[in-house]
Amino acid sequence: MRSTPQELAFALRSPNSGPLAAVLCALADLFEDENFNEGHRALLGQLLAGGEIPQFLAERATERLASFASSLETLHRDVHGGSPFDDLPAVEAPRLRLVV
């Protein structure tokens, strides 16, 4: 079943739709990125069709995202001096729980 943009907009009104909003924002950015090619789209489609992300793949993605965030921090520090997070209070990283 294919959702219409109106159905997705309605789903985003839900108070617990934060993760959906994050995914839609990421997808919107991806579709604007000229480096996100048909091969990437096919891989993403396969993952979505499978209905789950294998744990090892989630771990690699987390590592890659951390590396990307670090490179952005370095770029910001090189351009503006200091970290973009210097003024933010320290926050403990969220921990995933295994729910059975």
One Martini backbone bead per residue (centre of mass of N, CA, C, O) as a GRO file, in nm:
protein
  100
    1MET     BB    1   0.096   0.036   0.022
    2ARG     BB    2   0.041   0.374  -0.059
    3SER     BB    3   0.124   0.681   0.050
    4THR     BB    4   0.023   0.988   0.090
    5PRO     BB    5   0.113   1.300   0.167
    6GLN     BB    6  -0.135   1.346   0.350
    7GLU     BB    7  -0.092   1.099   0.534
    8LEU     BB    8   0.186   1.186   0.634
    9ALA     BB    9   0.101   1.457   0.752
   10PHE     BB   10  -0.093   1.333   0.955
   11ALA     BB   11   0.119   1.152   1.102
   12LEU     BB   12   0.295   1.408   1.200
   13ARG     BB   13   0.079   1.501   1.426
   14SER     BB   14   0.183   1.308   1.606
   15PRO     BB   15   0.352   1.291   1.910
   16ASN     BB   16   0.516   1.007   1.799
   17SER     BB   17   0.667   1.129   1.509
   18GLY     BB   18   0.975   1.187   1.527
   19PRO     BB   19   1.109   0.954   1.364
   20LEU     BB   20   0.960   1.014   1.101
   21ALA     BB   21   1.068   1.300   1.064
   22ALA     BB   22   1.367   1.224   1.051
   23VAL     BB   23   1.346   1.043   0.800
   24LEU     BB   24   1.221   1.253   0.606
   25CYS     BB   25   1.454   1.454   0.623
   26ALA     BB   26   1.671   1.263   0.521
   27LEU     BB   27   1.535   1.198   0.248
   28ALA     BB   28   1.522   1.484   0.140
   29ASP     BB   29   1.829   1.518   0.134
   30LEU     BB   30   1.897   1.277  -0.046
   31PHE     BB   31   1.728   1.371  -0.301
   32GLU     BB   32   1.928   1.629  -0.330
   33ASP     BB   33   2.165   1.434  -0.365
   34GLU     BB   34   2.379   1.353  -0.625
   35ASN     BB   35   2.517   1.092  -0.472
   36PHE     BB   36   2.229   0.970  -0.466
   37ASN     BB   37   2.168   0.686  -0.618
   38GLU     BB   38   2.017   0.413  -0.753
   39GLY     BB   39   2.169   0.212  -0.575
   40HIS     BB   40   2.087   0.338  -0.305
   41ARG     BB   41   1.782   0.314  -0.349
   42ALA     BB   42   1.777   0.006  -0.371
   43LEU     BB   43   1.890  -0.055  -0.090
   44LEU     BB   44   1.674   0.094   0.068
   45GLY     BB   45   1.434  -0.066  -0.043
   46GLN     BB   46   1.525  -0.341   0.070
   47LEU     BB   47   1.519  -0.262   0.367
   48LEU     BB   48   1.221  -0.179   0.379
   49ALA     BB   49   1.107  -0.454   0.277
   50GLY     BB   50   1.234  -0.621   0.523
   51GLY     BB   51   1.168  -0.452   0.811
   52GLU     BB   52   1.489  -0.447   0.880
   53ILE     BB   53   1.792  -0.398   1.067
   54PRO     BB   54   2.077  -0.517   1.095
   55GLN     BB   55   2.291  -0.493   1.350
   56PHE     BB   56   2.561  -0.457   1.195
   57LEU     BB   57   2.449  -0.221   1.023
   58ALA     BB   58   2.376  -0.028   1.251
   59GLU     BB   59   2.664  -0.004   1.358
   60ARG     BB   60   2.798   0.107   1.101
   61ALA     BB   61   2.613   0.356   1.079
   62THR     BB   62   2.691   0.479   1.351
   63GLU     BB   63   2.990   0.513   1.285
   64ARG     BB   64   2.951   0.693   1.032
   65LEU     BB   65   2.796   0.919   1.176
   66ALA     BB   66   3.019   0.989   1.378
   67SER     BB   67   3.226   1.065   1.163
   68PHE     BB   68   3.061   1.291   1.037
   69ALA     BB   69   3.029   1.464   1.292
   70SER     BB   70   3.333   1.504   1.335
   71SER     BB   71   3.386   1.651   1.066
   72LEU     BB   72   3.200   1.889   1.131
   73GLU     BB   73   3.346   1.985   1.383
   74THR     BB   74   3.618   2.036   1.248
   75LEU     BB   75   3.517   2.240   1.043
   76HIS     BB   76   3.407   2.443   1.248
   77ARG     BB   77   3.672   2.488   1.400
   78ASP     BB   78   3.835   2.587   1.149
   79VAL     BB   79   3.638   2.831   1.087
   80HIS     BB   80   3.544   2.935   1.407
   81GLY     BB   81   3.627   2.807   1.644
   82GLY     BB   82   3.559   2.571   1.816
   83SER     BB   83   3.277   2.422   1.932
   84PRO     BB   84   2.933   2.384   1.872
   85PHE     BB   85   2.910   2.239   2.185
   86ASP     BB   86   3.017   2.424   2.420
   87ASP     BB   87   2.718   2.550   2.518
   88LEU     BB   88   2.634   2.267   2.591
   89PRO     BB   89   2.507   2.041   2.775
   90ALA     BB   90   2.557   1.754   2.915
   91VAL     BB   91   2.473   1.429   2.770
   92GLU     BB   92   2.350   1.133   2.788
   93ALA     BB   93   2.351   0.861   2.617
   94PRO     BB   94   2.152   0.664   2.472
   95ARG     BB   95   1.991   0.351   2.549
   96LEU     BB   96   1.944   0.041   2.445
   97ARG     BB   97   1.675  -0.188   2.459
   98LEU     BB   98   1.584  -0.513   2.514
   99VAL     BB   99   1.286  -0.640   2.374
  100VAL     BB  100   1.072  -0.938   2.438
   0.00000   0.00000   0.00000
